[in-house]
Amino acid sequence: MGKIFCIIGKSSTGKDTIYKKILNRDDLHLKQIVSYTTRPIRAGEVDGIEYHFCTQEEKENLRSAGKVIEIRSYDTIHGQWDYFTVDDEQVDLSKNSYLIIGTLESFVKIKEYYGEEVVIPIYIEVEDGVRLSRALEREMKQSHPKYEEMCRRFLADAKDFSEENLRNARIDKVFENKNLDDIEDEIAEYIKSQM
C-alpha cells in the first residue's frame, strides 16, 4: 500500500521549493496531489501545478457532489479564499505513493479520510525572522503586493502551529530548513524509511 506524505509548515518555510525538489527526485517515485483554491493565481503560478484554481461556483459543485475531503476558508483582506483537497481520482494507493502540501488542519483531515497509517507528516520549520524576510521578499515581487494579507498569514501561523496543535496532530518530527540541499536529502531519506 502506498503512502501520502504531507508537507506542512508555517508560511515562507520553503514548503513549495522543497515540495518541487522532492517530487522531482527519481529515487522516490512520488506522484503529486494538486489541491484546489479559490484565491487568485499569483505571478509565476500555473493552474494544475501549484493548485487547481477555481471559482466559488466550481467549489460548491464539488462540495455538493461529496468530493471535498477537507476545506479551509480564510477571511482575507481581499475577501474569502478557500483551500481544499478533493477526491478527484488523483489518488490510487494500491499503485503509488503521493506528495501534497497542506496546513496542519488539512493534514489532520486527510489523515482521518485515508487513515493514520497512510498519511505521514513532513513538518518544516524556519526561524520566524527568516520567514518574515522571505515572505516580504516574495510579496514585493508580485505585480499587486498584498502586504496586509502577508502579515495576517504570518500572525495566524503562530496560533495554527502552536505546540498544543502540533501535539494534538501527533507531529513529533521536525525538519529544520537551514540549508535546502541538506533538508531535501534528510526528507528523502525519511520518506524512504516510511515506505
Phi, psi and omega in degrees: 000139179283174179236159171244115179263122187249109177279122180226159179164169178296167179298147176063033174264000181094016183304313183297316180295314180296317178305311182296319180295316180293318181298326183273001179286131180286340184274355183251330177056042180272145175260156183269137167251117181264120178282172181247153174208152174259000179287158178295148178290140179268160176303131178090349178276154180234129178300132180090352178254291177288313179210166161269112180274128184218168179274168175300322180297315178298319177300313181296325177296318178294319179295315179298327180280359179074023184268346186277119180280315179206152180215140176236129179245134181236128173274098183266175176299336185252018180108184182281129174242133179248141173234134184204159178249137186238139172277085185245028178069021173286333190255126171225092185291346176285344183243329190220165166250157192227162177230135179218152172256139178203190175255175176299317179298315181293322177303313181298317182291320178295321177297319177296323183287312185264339180113141184298328181286346184261324187261118186247125179280144170234095186267122184250134178235150173218145178305139188303321179297320178293318179300315181296319178297316179297317181297317180295317179299317179295316183294325180296337181278348181285148179294330176228083183302142180242074186295321180297319179294322177301315180293320178300314180298316182300314180290322180295329181300324181300320179285312184299322183253038178295160178303319180297315180295321178296318179296316180296329178278357179063043176256117181234351178258130182238134175252115180275119181271081177262328180219124188299318180294319181294315182291326177300312180295320180297316179292319179300317179294322178296315179300315179301321182291338183265349182278000000 
